[in-house]
Amino acid sequence: MTIESLPGSSGYLDSVPGQKLSYFSNPFVLGLTVIAGLGGLLFGYDTGVISGALLYIKDDFEAVSESSLLQESIVSMALVGAIIGAAAGGWINDAYGRKKATLSADVVFTIGSVVMAAAPDPYVLIAGRLLVGLGVGVASVTAPVYIAEASPTEIRGALVSTNVLMITGGQFLSYLINLAFTELPGTWRWMLGVSGVPAVIQFFFMLFLPESPRWCYMKHNKSEAISVLSKIYDPLRLEYEIDQLSAALEEERQGTNVIGYLDVFKSKEIRLAFLAGAGLQAFQQFTGINTVMYYSPTIVQMAGFSSNQLALLLSLIIAAMNAAGTVVGIYLIDHVGRRKLALTSLSGVIVSLLIISVSFFLQSSGSLQSFYGWFAVLGLALYIAFFSPGMGPVPWTVNSEIYPEAYRGVCGGMSATVNWVSNLIVAQSFLSLAEAVGTGATFSILAGIAVIAFVFVMEFVPETKGLSFEEVEKIWKEKAWGSGHDGESLLRQNSEP
């Protein structure tokens, strides 16, 4: 085996014939990415808007104002729906295709947004939140896979990370919308109802986009697949990509035709891939990102800043930093690599969480409260600066590329479900945990989880930068067979004289 043929090496991409593409070089691929990424915008907007809307929902519905259970249900029912949607989304993707899965998610999300905006009572509102969550859950599975399967290998990470940029952009947009509608009658109805607009826009444009070329090819619609691929690659590269797909199809024919959820655990190589993917999704949440995004105003007030306006302003800045950091991640993920980016990100996250923890411990002592309050806010800013370029996009990117075609929908759905379940656990437990053991101790626990996450990435997550889907499959087969080599170790081994 020569260095040029090794997975993960620069020589591997050099050996691919035809033109190598950059992020902006193909308008078709970039347009497809942006349109598919509107699902991420729905994802981000919904997670951010409810915190502001809830303030006004309590004013309109006395029952909500008097019941913590109703308030928690309104917030968390979308997460419950997302868990169900993500679990079902994998099967929908594999059975009906990425395009139809996206269209169905848009329909459900739009219906949910209308139900929320018109809700006559809290219980109809909760039903609308469930529908919106279902749509978000399906979209969270579909968008990364659809983008990855239409992306050239050399820019796949950046394009999939664009979906994460849409998520963080949606969260930032939700803060702006909350501020924009504060003076309008029916404030919360506008906040929640306007979320249906991106879903309608995506539905319209998706009608004119093709199905994933890889899904078409594997479902024996080769002519449509080749038609799509011809819009992405020049003739030399097109022939090479078709040969790769043909080889993958031949291998798939030797396996199981219909993949179920239990099949994931029957093959050692798929188990290893799922462990890496689901583990990244879990650690993305358990290292505290949605603690920061859901409760940043509360954390700022915990730090000693009682002004609601200042808390919201600082939270808006944090959301803007999150989006800006994702832009940095889009550049780095195909240059630095997924694994190195995740490890660097986690290193900074650990330090940042310790800064926040120490700030709250010192602030609780009663001396120099204002100083330590600003120290905590600095820790939050550092946390976002380190988390957003790495642990923000890496889990979604890795999960879009580490599974064989036959398992991609099912495994992607299962790992996204892990993300949403972890999200729900964090959202429901943070304030209670902070009350039980203290805010400083809570952030110390998150720092400890981040250390475990660092070790997990070191041990279980291989580098997949620059690998074709077929080369990624070889990594898991080699690990399952006991060689223990990933792309980097193979490259080092074969580079030695």
N, C-alpha and C positions, 0 to 999 in steps of 0.2 A: 504493500500500500504506500503510495507516495504522499508527501505532505499536501500536494495540491488537491487530493481527493478526500482529505480528512474533513469530517464535519466540524464546523466552528472555526476553521482556519480561513484567513483571507484568500489563500490559494483556491479554496473551494469555490468562492464566488468568481474568482478570476477565471476559473475553468468553465464557467457557464457561458455559452456563446451569446452573441447579440448585445444589445444596448443594456447597460445598467441604469436603473432609474433613480432619480432623486425625489425628494418629497413633493416638489412642485412641478416635476417634469411632465406628468401625465394628468391633464384636467379631468379625464374620465374617472380615473381611480380616486383622485382627490374629491371630486364631486360626489361619488358614491360614498366615500368615507364620511363626508359632512352630512349627507342626507341620512345615512344609517345612524350617524352619531346623534341625530335629534332624539333618538331613544335615550341616550345618556343625558340629554338636556332635561327630558321629562323626569328621569331618575333624580338628578340633582335638584331641580326646582321643587319637586314634591318633598324631598327630605328637608329643604330649607324653609319653605313657605309656611308650614304648619305652626311653627313656633310663634310667628307674628300674628297669624290668623286666629290662633286660639285665644289671644287676649280679647278680641272683639266677639268671638263666638260666646264667650262667657258673659259678655254684656247683653247679648240677644237672648240667650237661653239660661234662665235662672237655674234650671236643673243641672246644667253643666257647671255653673259657678259654684254650686253647693256640693258637687260630687267629684272627688278626685278620680274615682273609677271611670266616670264618663270622660273626663279629660284625658286620662291615660288611654282609654279605648279609642278616642278620636285620633290621638297621635300614633298609637301602635297598630291600629287596624290596617293601615297601609303596609306596614312591615309584615303582618300576618299574610296579607294578600300577596306580597312580593315573594314570600317563602313558597306559597302554593304555586304562584305563577312561574317561579324559577324551576321548581320541581317538575312541573308539567311542560315547561318550555323546552327542555332538552328533547323530550319525546316529540313534541310538535315540530321542532326543527328537523329532526331526522325523518319523520314521516311525511311532512308536507313541504319542507324546504324553508330556507331562511327568509325569503321574500314574503311568503304567506304568513309565517310566524310574526313578522314585523307588522304586516297589515292587520292581523287579528289583534295584536297588542294595541295598535292605534285606535281601533274601534272600541275596544273595552275601556281604554283610558279616556277617550272622549266621552263615552256614556257616563263614566264615573265622574268626570269633571262637571258635566251638566247636572247630574244628580246632586253633587255637593253644592253647587251654586244655587239650586232651587230647593234645597232641603227645608221642609217645614218644621222639622224637629231634629233633635240630636241623633235619633236612631236611624233616620234616613241618611243623615250626614255620615254616620258610621258605615252604612251600606255603601255609600259613594266612595268612602275611603278604601273599603275592601276592593271595589272594582278598579280603582286607580292603582292600588297595589298589585293586583293581578297583571295589569298591563305593564307596569314597571318591571315586575319579576320576569315576564317573558322577554321584554326588551333587553334586560340586563344580561340574559343568556345569548340572545340572537345577535345583537349589534357587534360584539367583539369577534364572534365566529364569522359572520358575514363579511366583515372588513378583512379579517385575516385571510380568508379563502380567496379573496380577490386581490390580495396584496403581493407585489413582488417581494421575494425573500429579503432583499437588502434594505427595504424600508418598512417591513411588516410591523416592527415594534413601534415605529413613529406613528404609523397610520392607526394602529389599534389604540395607542395612547391618546390619539385625538378624541376618541370616544370618552376617555377619562377627562380630557379638557372640557368636553361638553358637560360632563357631570359637575365638575367644579365651577364651570361657567354658569350652569343652571342654579347652583347654590348661591352664587354671587347675585345673579339676576333676581332670585327670590327675595333677597334683602332689599334690593332697589324697589321691587314691586311692592313690598310691604310698606316702604316709606311713601311710595307714590300714591297709594290708595288709602292712606290714613285719614284723609279729609273727605272722602266720598261716602255718600249713603250706601249702606249695604257693604261696608268695607271688606269683610271676610269673604263675602260671596264673590266679589271681584277677584280677590287674591287667589281663591281656589278655582274659580271658573275659567280664568284666563289661561290656566295650565293646559286646557284642551286645544288652544290655538296651535302650538307646535305639533301636536299629534295629528291635527287635520292637515297641516302643511306637509308633514312627513308622509301621510297616507297618499296624498295627491302625487307627490314626486316619486314615491316608491312604485306607483303604477307604471311608471316609465322606465324603471330600472330593471335589469335582468336578474335572474336567479343566480346564486353562487355558482361559478363555473365548476368548482370541484364537486359540489352536490349534484349538479346536472350530469357530469361525466360518470360519477359513481352510480347514478340512477339510469345510466345507459342512454341519456339524451346528449350524445356526443356532439351533434351538430350545433346545438345551442351553446354548449360549453366552449367549443372552438370559436364560435362567433364572438363570445364575450372576451375570450383570451386574446383574440386578434385586435381588440381595442386597447389592450394593455401592452402587448409585446410586439417587437418587430419580427419579421418572418423567421430569422435564425433562432431567436429566443423562443418564439412560438412553437417551433418544432421540438425544441428541447423540453419545454413545459408539457407538451402533449405526450411525449415519451415518458416523462416522469409520472403523469397521471395514468397512463396505460399500464405501467409497471405496478403502480399502487392498486389499480383495479384488479389486476391479475392476482395480487396477494390477497385482496379482500375476498375474492371468490373462493379462496381456500379456507376462509374462516366462517363465522356465523353470519347468516343473512339478516336475521332479526335480533337486534341487541336489546336486552332488557337491563333493568337496574342491577339485578343480581349478577349478571354476566361480568360486570366490572370487577367483581371480587374473585372470579374464577381463574383469571390469568395473572401471574405474578408481575409481568411487565406493566399491565394496566393498573394493577394495585399500586405499584411504585409511582406511576405517573399521577394517579388520582391522589395519593398521599401528598405528593409535592404540590399539586394544584390546590387541593382543598386546604392543606396546611397554610399555604400563602394567603388564601382568602380568609381563613380564621384569624391568622395573626394580623392581617390588615385591620381588622376590627378590634381585636383584643389589645392592640398597642395604643388604642385610644382615639383614633381619628374622629369618630362620630361623637365621642364624649366632647371633643373640642368643638365640632361643628354644631351639635344640638344644644350644647350648654355653654358656649363661649360667653354669652352675656351674663349668665349666672356665675361662671368662673371669675369673670372680671369683677363682678360685685362681691364675690367671696374674697377677692384680693383687696377689698377696701374701697372700691369706687361705687358709691351708692347711686350716682346719677344714671337714670335710664338712658338718656341721650348719649352720654359718654360710653356706656356699655354697648349700645347699638352701633355707635361709630367705630369703636375698637373692633367689634365683631365683623363689621363691614370690611375693615382693613384686613382682618385675618382671612376672610373669604376671598378678597382680591389677591392676597399673597398665595392662597391655595391654588387659584387659577393660574397665576403667573409662574408658580413653581412647576405646574404641570407642563407648561410650555418648555421649560428647561428640560424636563424629563423626556419630552418628545424628541429633543435633539440628542440627549445623552443615551437613550436606550439602545439605539443602533450603533452608537460609537463606543460607549463604555461596555455595554452588555447588560443583560438582565440581572445576572447574579451579583456582579460587582456593584451595580447600582443599588440593589436591594441591601447589600451588606453595608455600603457607605451610608445609605439612608437610615438604616437601623442604628448604626453607631451614633449618628447625630440625634436620633429620637431618644436613645437611652440617656445621653447627656442632658437633653432638653427636659425630659421628664424628671430627672434628678434635680435640675435647677428649680422647676416648678414646685417639686416636693419640698425642697429645703426652704424655699420662699414661704410656703404656707406654714411650715414648722416654726420658722423664725417670726413670722407675722403673728402667729397665735401666742407668742410669748409676750406681746404687748408693747415691744419697743420698736421704734422706727417703722411703724406700720405702713406709712405712705411709701417709704423707700422700698420695703419688701414687696409691697403691692405692685410697684412698677417692675420689680425684679421678676415677679410671677408673670406679668404681661410679656416681658422680654422672653421668658421661657416659652410662652405660648407661640410667640412669633418665630423663635428658633425651631420649635417643634414643626410648625407648618413649613418652614423653609427647608427642613431636612426630609420631612415625610412626603411632601407633594411631588418632588421629582422622582422618587424611588418607590416607596411602598404604596403610593397612589396608583401609578400605571402598571407596575411590574406584575402584580397578581393577575390582573385581567389579561395582560399580554401573554404571560406564560400559559394561562389556561386556554387561550385561543389557539395555541400551537403545539401543545405537548401530547395531544391524544390522536390516535389513528382516526381516519375519516369515519369509520363505522361507529366509533365510540365518542366522537367529538360533541355531538349534541347531548347525549345522555350524561357524559362526564362533565361537560360544561354546565349543564343544568344542575347536577348534583353539587358541584363546587360552588356555584352561585347561590344555591340553597344554603350551603354552609355559611357563606358570607352574610346572607340575610338573617339567618338564625343567630349568628354571632352579633350582628348589628342589633337585633332585638334584645338580646341578653345585656349588652352594654348599655343600651338606651334605658332599659328598665331597672338596671342595678346601680348606676353610677351615683345618683343622689342618695339612695338608701345606704350604699357602702360608705359614702363620704360622711353621712350622719352617724354611722355606726363606729367607724374607726378614725375619722378625721380626714380632711381633704389632703393633707400632706402624706398621710399613710396610703391613701388611695392612689395617688400618683406614684408613690414608691412601688406599689404592687404592679402598676402599669409598666414601670421601668424594668421590674423583674421579668415580666412577660416579654418585654422587648429583648432582653438578654437571651431568653429561651428561643425567641424567634430568630435571633442572629445565629445561634447554634444550629437551629433547624435548617436554615438556608445553607449554611456551610455543609451540612451532612447530606441533605436530601434533594437540593435544587441544583440541577446541572446548568451550565451555560448553553443557551440556545441561540445566541446572536448569530445571524447569517446562515442558519441551517434551514434546509428545506424540510417540509413535513416528514418526508421519508427518512432524512438523516436523523431527525429527532426520534423517530421510532427506533432506529438502530441503537440509540443511547440506552433506551429502556430494555431492549433485548439483551444488550451487553451486561447491564446491571443485573438483570434477572438471571442470566446465565452464570453470574458469579465473578465476572472479570473486574467489576468495580470501576471501570474506566468511563469517564465522560469525554466529551469532545476535546476539552483542554488537556486532559491527561494523555489522551491518545496522540495529540499534537506534540506534546513534550517528548513522549516516548519515541515517536518516529523521527523527531528532529535531532535526537542524540546521535553522535557519530558511532 
